[in-house]
Amino acid sequence: MLRRFTSDELDDAADVLHNGGVIAYPTEAVFGLGCDPHNHSAFVRLFALKQRPPTQGVLLIAAEFADIERYIETGSIPTHILDEIKAGWPGPRTWIFSRSPQVPAWVAGDHPGIALRVTAHEPAAALCRAFGGAIVSTSANLHGHPAARSVQDVVDAFGDNLDGVLDATLGGQQQPTVIRDALSGAIIRA
């Protein structure tokens, strides 16, 4: 049965993630699906739920830069660029970096880089803090369908196949965050 977590039950939601579960949670614009990025079986399950090819990869979100720093190949990015990016976080900005060896191959899929965001959306940030680090973030929807914008949309799409949903509000954005390349500044997703 799909469990609905309140903001008072974040530790319980984090326990589900630590135990290989997949949950939905609100982000800046849509609900996301999350799991422990280092748990391969949870990741495989998440992609099966979405009916999405695993070669596409996902992004990771965190509440603090320190929680994603280990995933960045910091020697590949000039300090001034990294400082500019960090100055815009937390916030609704996703950046693609050269990935460090700490990024599990399945997280990036066929991509050479890793997409990362330090979120300012408090429900998502609080979930990351309760988990103790970065979590997977991919839209809560079946591949090719509109992303969930409510708990009911999540229930309609996944029913009891998910382990839980964080019942909290979305941020104020109308579209998912823009994704940019950290080195070139090129927009990958508008």
N, C-alpha and C positions, 0 to 999 in steps of 0.2 A: 504494500500500500504506500502510495506517495505521501511522504511526511512533509508537512508545512512547518518550516522553522520561522520563528519570530526573531526580532533583533535581540531578544533576551536569551535566545537559544543558539547563539553563534558557536559556542564551544561544542555543542552537539553536532551542528552542521560540519564543523571542522573535523570532528571525530569520524564522520561518515567519509570525508575526503581522505583522511589518513588511513582508513580501512578499505580503500579501493573503490569507494562509491563515486557516483556521478550525480551532481545536483545542478539545479538551475538557480540563477541569482540575477538581480537587476543590475544593469550597467547604466552608462550615461544615456543611452537611447533605446536599447532593447534588452531583453533577458538573454543572458549567456548561459552556456553549459560549461561546467568546470569539473576538473578532477586534479589529482596530484600529477604534475608533469613527469615525475620520476617513476610512476607506477604504470608499466606498459599494459598490463591487463585492463586497468581502468581506462586508459587511453583507447585501447582497441574497442572496448565497450561503448565509449562515447561516440566513436566514429560509426559503429554499427547502429547506434540509436539515431544518429543523424542521417544514416545511409549515404555517407560522404566518403569519397576515396581518401585513404590515409596519406597519399602523396601530396595532398594540398597543405598539410601542416596547419598550425594554429598559432595564436599569439599567447603571450603570458601577461597577466596583470599582477600588480603588487601595490601595496600601500606605501612603500618606501623605496627609494632608489637602491639602498643597501640590499634589498631583497632580490634585485635583478642584476646587480653589477656583475656577479659571477658568471652570468650568461653572455656577457659582452667580451669580445676580443678587443680589449681596451687599447692594445698597441696599434690597432688598425684605424683608430679614429683620432684626429687631432684634438688636443686638450680643449682648445677654444670652442670647437663644435660641441663636444660633450658638455662643456660648461653651459653653452646656450640651451641645449636640450634639457639639461637638469634644471635650468632656471624656469622653464615652462612646465615643470612637473611639481607637484601633482596637477594633473589636468587632462582634458580630453584629447590628448595627442598620442598617437602610436607611431613609433619609430622602428625601422628595420636596421639592425646592426649586423656586423660580421659576428658570427657566433663563436663562443668559446667551446672547448671540449666538454664543458659541463652541461651543454644542452643535449638532452637525449635526442638521438637521430630521428625518432618517430615524431617529436614535437615539430621539427622544421619540415618534415616531409621531403620533397624534392628540392627545396629552396636552400641556397647556400647561407642565407642569413636567418636571423631570428627577430620576430616582431615583438616589441615590448611596450608596455604602458604602465606608468605609475598613476593610478586613478585617484581622482579627487571625489568620486562619487562615494559617499560615506558607507552605504550598505555593502558595496563591493569591497571597499578598503577595509572595513571592519571584518569581513569574512577572511580576507587575506591575513589580517593581523591575528585573528583567532587560529588560522591554519599555521601561521608562523613563517609565511613566505609567499612566493609567487604561485599562482594557480593558472591552469589552462583557462582561456577565454575564447569561446567560439559561439556564434549566435545560436540561440535555442530555437531550432527549426529543423524540419526535414530538409535535406539538401535540395536547393532550388525553390523552396517555399518561403513565404514571408517570415521574418523573424518574429518571435513572440514579443508582445508588448504588454502582456498582463499574465498573472498567475493562471487565469483561465485559458489563455492561449497555450501556455506550457502544458497544462493538463490535457487540453484537446490534442496537442501534438504527440505527447509521450505517455499520457496516462500513468499507470503504475510502473512503467518500465524504468523510470527515474527513481533514485533513492530519496530525493527530497527537492524542495524548492524553498528559497529564502523569500518569504512573503514581505516584501518591502517595495517602495516606489522606485520608478525609473528616475534618472536625471532629466534635465530639461532639454536635451538635444533631440532634434527631429530625425537625424541620420546617425548611423554608427560613426565612430571617430575616423578622421582622415588618417591614412597610413602613408608615411613619408620615408624615403631612404635617408639615413643619417648622414651619409657622406655627400651625396649629391643634392639633397633637398627635394628630389623629384617626388611628385605625388604618385603613389602606387594605387591607392584607393581614395577616391574623392567622396 
